[in-house]
Amino acid sequence: MAVIRVVVNGALGRMGQQVVNAIAGQEEMMLVGATEKAVTQKYLPIVGAAVHFSADLDSLLGECGADVVVDFTNARAAIAAARIAAKRKVNLVIGTTGLSEANISEIKQLCRKHKIGAIVAPNFSVGAVILTKLAGIAARFFSYAEIIEMHHDKKLDAPSGTAINTAKAMLEARGKPFLYPETKKEIIGNTRGGQMEGIGIHSVRSPGFMAEQEVIFSTVGQILSLNNKTISREAYMPGVILAIKEVVKQKGLIYGLDSLLEKL
């Protein structure tokens, strides 16, 4: 099997660094390039080697012959990187949250136009994917539901992409909105959090958290609580490595780690 040549966009970010280290430990992959918005050196040192380091993704892809670009930056940077990589016919693995429906649609069109593969997932944690599946099963049997998602204080968006996708899966399984108890008097504004078709969604942002999500279902006389907790960013790496291996075999867009796992 040919070695998969990978470029990491946003290599000095929290997730970018984890991806760089994970790829460096894979025999079937080679990190051939890395980017960051501000670069002061030509090479990025990694274990046992050094890779080309640049602020210009387009020129870097022209030099290094990459098979895959991995992006965990932000929505604006990710869609810009997707346009550049697609024109170079380089496959995409994107774990950035905050992408809009229009962004996803554009990535799908880019895949068709340039005949590349893309795997876009708001969460690469296998545990989070299983939680969403279980929430979809439970949604058929409960009328009330709330989601509490907890992340570190540096996370830019709220609610998380995982919480939104979990809510969508629950609504699709239920086939109608959940019942939402209206509060007659809210002493402090927004105390009840947000709401998505009857699902209350609450976001916690505080130091000490990595990523955690709890889905609470209730009905008369009982409560069901589903919880997934990520204690290290290493938890995402098996999913990312799997996506890199699979995206080079695909044409078109695969959205969500669950969709990828179902194809295996």
Summary of the structure (lengths in Angstrom):
residues: 264
radius of gyration: 19.7
end to end distance: 17.9
largest distance: 63.6
contacts: 875
relative contact order: 0.15
helix: 36%
strand: 28%
